[in-house]
C-alpha cells in the first residue's frame, strides 16, 4: 500500500482540481483521505495518480471561480497572473476585435495558447486556432486546468505557450439554480446572470448518467460620457516634470460642421491644398465638441465623446454531457454537447462621410468660394468635404455568434490498454450586422444633389428635424456578412504499462488525430458592391485545411525519487485550399516536436521538476490566403509621412499627401510566402512544503520563437515610414472620386521572439477561531520579453514595462494576493490585484498629438510614466442552510480609476488603456444559489 505524503496530496490538489493555484491540501486532514483515482491530467495522455505529474498545472475549482466574483469565463481567465496579451471585449470598440475575447499565457499570444473543452479542441473564432472564450459557458464548468508550459508534442503544433482545459460538469447532481446581479456605483455597465442545472442517473448503479446546464447572462453598455476619465479625446493635463500645461488632442478632421480640403494649382502650375472650416470662418471659432487643434484651417471633432467604451453583450448557453455502459465490454460511451448564442453590440463614433463638392455648386458658392483667394479660386481642381454624420447616430455593430460543439466517443480497457477515442464536430458561426448609422452611397448622393442637405451650417445636434429625417432615410441596417468555421476531427489514444523500472512500471502512450477545418465568409450584396458610402468592395472567401498528427509518450520511473517522461510528435499541416479559386495557396508543412520532462523527489517535502521541448506553428488560413481588403482606419491621427524630412519626397504616393493630420485608411490581407514558426521552450521549478501548513511553488520558464508571423503596427509604420515605404498604398473613395493615402497591415515573418519569467505561488493555511484561514500570494514576474523589429532578425526591441512598437505592454509584475476565512456557514474573501506601472507611448513633437495649452499650441514631445494599478475585491458568502448560499461582494472596492495614458492607437478609447484596466469602477454584486 502506498502512503500518500503531504507533498503528494498537495500535488494532487494542484493537478487534479484543488483550490485555486494552491497546494491546498498541504496540511494533514482530520478525516481519512479517499483513495486516489487514476485520472488523465492536462499535459499528459497517460492515466496515473495525479500527484505524480511533473509539469506546472494550475487548477481552479468551482469554489475558486465563485470567490473571484466574475460572471463570465473571459473575466475569470483574464484575471489570472499568468495571462497577458489577450483580447478584451473593449477591443471591439473600433479596434477590430469582432466581439472576440481570448486567452494568452505568458504574453506569448492567443494563437499560441491552446484552449480545450474536456480535453478536446473546439472550433476557432477565426481561420487559425484562436478560441473565443465567449463560446464557453461558465455555469457548466467543474474546474479549469492551466498548463503553463509548452505541450506541442502532445496536443499539436500550436500549444507553444501552454494549454487551458475547461473540464465540464458531469454525473448525478441535484437541481441547482444560480442567479447574480451586478451594478457599478456609477452609471452604466450593469450585468446579470442566471443558470439552471441537473444531473440524472448514477453511472455505477444505473449504467448511465446525463448532466444538463442552461444559462443566460447579459452586460449593459457603458458610454464614454459616463466616466470622467474617458469622456473626451481632448484632454488637459500637466507635464509631471515641469508642471507645464498641455493638451492631448486626439480628434478627427471629419468634423461637425464639415471641413473642406480644396486642391488647386497655383500660378506656377504646382499642386497645392488649402483647408478651411466655413463654420469657424463665419463664427470666429470652431463649433462645440470641435477644436482648432493645429492651426491648419481645420476643426477637429472630439469623436471620443460619442463612443461606448464597454460594449453591450448577452449570452445563452445549453450544455449536456453523458456516459453509458456498453454492456459488459469494459467500455463506456460518452458524449459532450454544447450550444451557445452570444451577442456583442459595439457602438462607435458617427460615420465619417467624405464626399466631393463641385465648383460652382450652391454649397461651394456659399461656403467655400468666398474664403479662397483669386489664385486659389481660379485653379481649383477638387473640393473634398470631411464630415461626421452625427444626426444618424453612432455606428452600431452587432457580432452575433452561434457556437455548437458535439463530441461522441468510447473509453475503456482492452488487452491491457486504456483506450479513449472520439469524433468531434464543432462550429463557430458569426453574423456581423450593421444596426444603424451607415449611409448608402447612392441615396446620400441623391440627397446632396437635391440641395436639401447642408453639412456646413449646423453644430452637433442643431440640424433641423426635417433635414435630419431626410439624412436618416439614406441609412442602411441589416446583415453585412457571415463567417462560419467548422472543425471535424477524429482522435484516439491508448496507454499501458510496458516494463518495470526501479520506481515502478514504465507506461507507454500512443495516439493520433486528424482534423479538417473550413473557414467561410459570405458577404451580403451591400458589402460586395460597396453600397455604403466610403466603402470598398469585399469578397466571399472559402478556405479549408487538413491537419494530422501522431505521438508517443513514455513515462519512466527510474527510481522511487526520479521520474522521466519523454514524448515525440509528428504533425502535417496541409496547404490552404482556396475552394472558390479551386487551387492551393502556400505550401504544406511538416515537422517533428519533442518534450522531455523530469521530476525528482529530493525529500518528503521537496519536489524538483524540469522540462524542455519544441514546437512549430503554421500561419492562419487568412494570413496566408486572405485578399487585400479594407480594415477601417488607423486608431491614431498622423500627418502625412511621405515628406522630404523623411527622405520620401520622391515616393510615388507622396502626391496623395494632404496637409494637417488625420486618420488614414487601412487595408489588411494575406501573404502566401509565410514560413511556419518554430519554437523552443524549457522550464525548471520546485514545489516545497517547509511546514505542514505552508507551500511554495516556483517555476522559471523560457520560450523562444523564430520566424514569428505578425504585421507591422500602424505606430511603427508612421514612426519609420522609409523603412516600411512598401506598406503605403492608396484607397479610391467613390464618394469623392479621389484616391487617398492608406497603409497595409500585412503579415510577415518578423524574426525572433523571446519571453522568460517566473511563476510563483505561496500558500499558507491555519485554523482560526472555528474556521480555516487561507492566505495566498501568486504571480508572474517577467524577466525578458523582446522581439526583433519587423523585417529584421538582429535588431531587438522590447515592450517590457513600456508601450512598444507593437502597440502593447508586457508587464514585469502581475500579482494576485488573497486571504479567505471559511467555516461551515461563512466565507469571507479579500483579493488584491496588482499590475506594475510602465513607460507610456512616446508622443513626439512631429506627430503633434500633444501641444502646449496656450495660444501658440506648440507641438510638444513627452513620454509619461503610467503608475501601477492595484484594485481590491471583497466578498462574503453565507450558507444559512446546506442547500442555500447567498453571496455579496464589491469589485474594485476603493474605486480606483484606470491610470492616465496617452495611448492613441488600437481601439477608440482615449485617456486610459482598456486592455489593462476596467472602466466600470467600484461594482457591487449579489448572488444566490439553491439546490433542490
C-alpha positions, 0 to 999 in steps of 0.5 A: 500500500502506498502512503500518500505524503503531504507533498503528494496530496498537495500535488494532487490538489494542484493537478487534479482540481484543488483550490485555486493555484494552491497546494491546498491540501498541504496540511494533514486532514482530520478525516481519512483521505479517499483513495486516489483515482487514476485520472488523465491530467492536462499535459499528459495522455497517460492515466496515473495518480495525479500527484505524480505529474511533473509539469506546472498545472494550475487548477481552479475549482468551482469554489475558486471561480465563485470567490473571484466574483466574475460572471463570465469565463473571459473575466475569470481567465483574464484575471489570472497572473499568468495571462497577458496579451489577450483580447478584451471585449473593449477591443471591439470598440473600433479596434477590430476585435469582432466581439472576440475575447481570448486567452494568452499565457505568458504574453506569448499570444492567443494563437499560441495558447491552446484552449480545450473543452474536456480535453478536446479542441473546439472550433476557432473564432477565426481561420487559425486556432484562436478560441473565443472564450465567449463560446464557453459557458461558465455555469457548466464548468467543474474546474479549469486546468492551466498548463503553463508550459509548452505541450506541442508534442502532445496536443499539436503544433500550436500549444507553444505557450501552454494549454487551458482545459475547461473540464465540464460538469458531469454525473448525478447532481441535484437541481441547482439554480444560480442567479447574480446581479451586478451594478457599478456605483456609477452609471452604466455597465450593469450585468446579470446572470442566471443558470439552471442545472441537473444531473440524472442517473448514477453511472455505477448503479444505473449504467448511465448518467446525463448532466444538463446546464442552461444559462443566460447572462447579459452586460449593459453598455457603458458610454464614454460620457459616463466616466470622467476619465474617458469622456473626451479625446481632448484632454488637459493635463500637466507635464509631471516634470515641469508642471507645464500645461498641455493638451492631448488632442486626439480628434478627427478632421471629419468634423461637425460642421464639415471641413473642406480640403480644396486642391488647386494649382497655383500660378506656377502650375504646382499642386497645392491644398488649402483647408478651411472650416466655413463654420469657424470662418463665419463664427470666429471659432470652431463649433462645440465638441470641435477644436482648432487643434493645429492651426491648419484651417481645420476643426477637429471633432472630439469623436471620443465623446460619442463612443461606448467604451464597454460594449453591450453583450448577452449570452445563452448557453445549453450544455449536456454531457453523458456516459453509458455502459456498453454492456459488459465490454469494459467500455463506456460511451460518452458524449459532450454537447454544447450550444451557445448564442452570444451577442456583442453590440459595439457602438462607435463614433458617427460615420465619417462621410467624405464626399466631393463638392463641385465648383460652382455648386450652391454649397461651394458658392456659399461656403467655400468660394468666398474664403479662397483667394483669386489664385486659389479660386481660379485653379481649383481642381477638387473640393473634398468635404470631411464630415461626421454624420452625427444626426444618424447616430453612432455606428452600431455593430452587432457580432452575433455568434452561434457556437455548437460543439458535439463530441461522441466517443468510447473509453475503456480497457482492452488487452491491457490498454486504456483506450479513449477515442472520439469524433468531434464536430464543432462550429463557430458561426458569426453574423456581423450586422450593421444596426444603424448609422451607415449611409448608402452611397447612392441615396446620400448622393441623391440627397446632396444633389437635391440641395436639401442637405447642408453639412456646413451650417449646423453644430452637433445636434442643431440640424433641423428635424426635417433635414435630419429625417431626410439624412436618416432615410439614406441609412442602411441596417441589416446583415453585412456578412457571415463567417462560419468555421467548422472543425471535424476531427477524429482522435484516439489514444491508448496507454499501458504499462510496458516494463518495470523500472526501479520506481515502478512500471514504465507506461507507454502512450500512443495516439493520433488525430486528424482534423479538417477545418473550413473557414467561410465568409459570405458577404451580403450584396451591400458589402460586395458592391460597396453600397455604403458610402466610403466603402470598398468592395469585399469578397466571399472567401472559402478556405479549408485545411487538413491537419494530422498528427501522431505521438508517443509518450513514455513515462519512466520511473527510474527510481522511487525519487526520479521520474522521466517522461519523454514524448515525440510528435509528428504533425502535417499541416496541409496547404490552404485550399482556396475552394472558390479559386479551386487551387492551393495557396502556400505550401504544406508543412511538416515537422517533428516536436519533442518534450522531455520532462523530469521530476525528482523527489529530493525529500518528503517535502521537496519536489524538483521538476524540469522540462524542455521541448519544441514546437512549430506553428503554421500561419492562419488560413487568412494570413496566408490566403486572405485578399487585400481588403479594407480594415477601417482606419488607423486608431491614431491621427498622423500627418502625412509621412511621405515628406522630404524630412523623411527622405520620401519626397520622391515616393510615388504616393507622396502626391496623395499627401494632404496637409494637417493630420488625420486618420488614414485608411487601412487595408489588411490581407494575406501573404502566401510566402509565410514560413511556419514558426518554430519554437523552443521552450524549457522550464525548471521549478520546485514545489516545497512544503517547509511546514505542514501548513505552508507551500511554495511553488516556483517555476522559471520558464523560457520560450523562444520563437523564430520566424514569428508571423505578425504585421507591422503596427500602424505606430511603427509604420508612421514612426519609420515610414522609409523603412516600411515605404512598401506598406503605403498604398492608396484607397479610391473613395467613390464618394469623392472620386479621389484616391487617398493615402492608406497603409497595409497591415500585412503579415510577415515573418518578423524574426525572433521572439523571446519571453522568460519569467517566473511563476510563483505561488505561496500558500499558507493555511491555519485554523482560526477561531472555528474556521480555516484561514487561507492566505495566498500570494501568486504571480508572474514576474517577467524577466525578458520579453523582446522581439526583433523589429519587423523585417529584421532578425538582429535588431531587438526591441522590447515592450517590457514595462513600456508601450512598444512598437507593437502597440502593447505592454508586457508587464514585469509584475502581475500579482494576485494576493488573497486571504479567505476565512471559511467555516461551515456557514461563512466565507469571507474573501479579500483579493488584491490585484496588482499590475506594475506601472510602465513607460507610456507611448512616446508622443513626439513633437512631429506627430503633434498629438500633444501641444502646449495649452496656450495660444501658440499650441506648440507641438510638444514631445513627452513620454509619461510614466503610467503608475501601477494599478492595484484594485481590491475585491471583497466578498462574503458568502453565507450558507444559512442552510446546506442547500442555500448560499447567498453571496455579496461582494464589491469589485474594485472596492476603493474605486480606483480609476484606470491610470492616465495614458496617452495611448492613441492607437488600437481601439477608440478609447482615449485617456486610459488603456482598456486592455489593462484596466476596467472602466466600470469602477467600484461594482457591487454584486449579489448572488444566490444559489439553491439546490433542490 
